[in-house]
Amino acid sequence: MLSRASSAMLRAARPRVRVPVAAFRSAPALREEAKDINFAKGDPDHEFPGILGSLGLDDWRVAVPVGVFLATPAVALDWFVANEESQLLFCFTLFVTAVYTQAGPSIYESLMGSVKAEWDKIAEAESKNVLRLQGDIAASKDKIEVLGEMDAVYDGHAAMVERYKAALLNEKKALDRAHYAKVLDAVVEMERSSHDKLYTSMVESATANVRAAFEEDKKLAKSAMDDAIATLSGKPPAQDVVSAQFASYMKSQKGKMPDDVAAAIKEDQENFKKMTEGMGITYDVGTNYNWSAVRG
């Protein structure tokens, strides 16, 4: 079994290689950092000198005097015994030192080659990720532009709808105006017809009444004849009997309306209501007392 001193010396002589910490860092600048490191020769800023190097014992001109100085008390005080274990320790130390000094650069280059390959893979993956994110950003910008164009189209459509509504409203007003004009023409025609009917009926009724009065009253007929002869002779009477009879009849019929005229006016009113149903117009045909047109 090796002694404690042998184990300590083996641990001290063990070669240590420090892998660059940046190799395990994920960032977009990995490829640029990898260009600054020479993996074939090693980066001095990332090399670990080891225990001997940190103590300045990597130079044989320093290590030999220090070793002799430490070996003298170790041998004298039996701290170090030259036996099989010590020979095995020397052989192992010689092997480790030879491997470290002779094959160390090759091992380092092999390890650094693997690290560089992994580093390149990571950098390539991150480059692809950056490109993908850039593509997503460009697609998002395109979507935003499309949404802006859609908003503009929507605003234009809303404005067009408002103009179309205004056009329909104007068209409706024009149609209403034409219909109202037609209704007014119909009212004028109804009024004219009612007036003619009323006038004709009153004239016929008055004529019939006066004729009947002259036929029944002989004296009245004689007076009318005398008035006519006097008028023909150039001496018109002070009062015309026929005109007086007509005036008396008209005065007696004041405020009255013949039944046939009233029926005709009522029929005209019913026709007018059907014609203007839902228009908000009321008019008493044949009276001229009530006329109103209400538009909402």
TASULVEN-V928265 format. One record per pair of residues at least 4 apart in sequence whose ideal C-beta (glycine too) atoms are under 6 Angstrom apart, sorted by the first residue. I is the first residue (numbers start at 1). J is the second residue. D is the distance in whole Angstrom. If there is no record, write none. Layout:
# TASULVEN-V928265
I/J/D
I/J/D
This chain:
# TASULVEN-V928265
2/6/4
2/7/6
2/85/6
6/89/5
12/51/5
13/93/6
13/96/6
15/100/4
16/48/6
16/50/5
18/48/4
20/46/4
22/33/6
23/115/5
23/119/6
29/33/6
30/123/4
31/123/4
34/119/5
37/43/5
39/112/4
39/116/5
40/109/6
42/47/6
42/108/6
49/53/3
49/54/5
52/57/4
52/58/5
53/58/5
56/62/6
57/62/6
57/63/5
60/64/6
63/67/6
67/71/6
71/75/6
73/77/6
74/79/4
74/80/4
75/80/6
82/86/5
98/102/6
99/103/5
100/104/5
103/107/6
108/112/6
115/119/6
183/276/6
190/268/5
190/285/5
194/265/5
194/286/4
197/261/5
197/264/5
198/261/5
201/258/4
201/261/5
206/246/6
206/249/5
209/249/5
210/245/5
210/246/6
213/245/6
214/220/6
214/221/5
223/241/5
224/241/5
224/242/5
227/237/5
227/241/5
230/235/5
230/237/5
231/236/5
239/244/6
257/261/5
257/262/5
265/286/4
268/285/5
269/285/5
272/285/5
276/281/4
280/294/4
281/293/5
282/292/6
283/291/5
284/289/6
284/290/5
